[in-house]
Amino acid sequence: MSQDSSADRPKPRERIVDTARDLFHRHGIRNVGVDSIAEAAETNKMTLYRHFTSKDALIVETLNKAAQEAEGMWHGLEVAYPGDPMAQLRAWLGQAAQCIIQDSRGCDMANAAVELTEDDHPARRVIEEFKIMQRNHLATLCKGIGVTQPDLLADALFLLLEGARVSRQSIGAEGPVSQFVRMGEIIIASFKV
């Protein structure tokens, strides 16, 4: 008796979100239409619009999913290094470096911010909340390691990450981004009491 492979297949909504997220990441939000998303998700526009009232609503959902995954990364650091903010910060540097080097397209949130310039676009709120959350996680770790000016250190590391992602896109993995961890460690050391 053969197993029904459709039982393992993701539901249409999940396929649409995952497909849209992949296409947006590879080609840009403005370059991908709902027809392309529906076709690649092996569904149709009617099904897409049944789950999402507009392309903008789908964009918001893809960014929310990215934010949830990032939150999972922070939780993973806490689980791996409980009560050790310095180990968590060092692990964050390593994970961030790997992510930057492996993915030439950069941060979905930053890319969306560049493309979606309208102040009232619903995704702008998601992007802003995500970036603030990322910076706040760094600030919490910086406060936990007992450095002088932990908020300034968090800002420096946040900007290092943002700049590294752009540098990776423009110069490549062999450029300054190859020194990301080393630069991060030097920045952290410069704030120690």
C-alpha positions, 0 to 999 in steps of 0.5 A: 500500500503506497503512502499518500504523499499529499498528507506530508505536503504543506497546506496551501497557506503555508506553501504560499507564505514559504514560496513568497518568502523565497521569491521575495528573498531571491528576486525582491518584493517589487519584482515578484507578482501574485501570479508567480507566487501562486504558480510556484506554490502550486496553487492559484490566485483565488486560493492565495487571495482566500488566505491573504486579502492583498499582496501587502498582507502576504508581505507582512506575513512573510516578514512576521515569519522571518521575525519569529525565526529570528526570535527562535535564534535568540531563544536558542542562544539562551538555551545553549548558554543559560545565564552566560551573556558573554557566551551568548554574545560570542555565539551571536557573533558567530551565527551572524557571521555564518548567516552573512557569509552564506546568504548574499541577499542579506536581511529580508527586513532590510531589503523590504525596508529599502523596497517599501518606501511608503511610510504607511505600508503595513510592512513598515511597522513589522520591519521597525518592530523587528529591528528594535527587537534585535537591537534590544536583545543585543542591549540585554546581552551587553548589560549582562556582560557588565560593560561601560555604556552597554546601550552604545555597545549594542548600537555599535554591534547592531550597526556592524551587523547592518553594515556587514550585510550591505557589504556582503551584497556589494563586495562579497564574502571576501571583503570586510565582512570576512572580519565580522567576528574579529571586529565584533570582538574588538568592539566588545573589548573596547567597552570593557571596564 
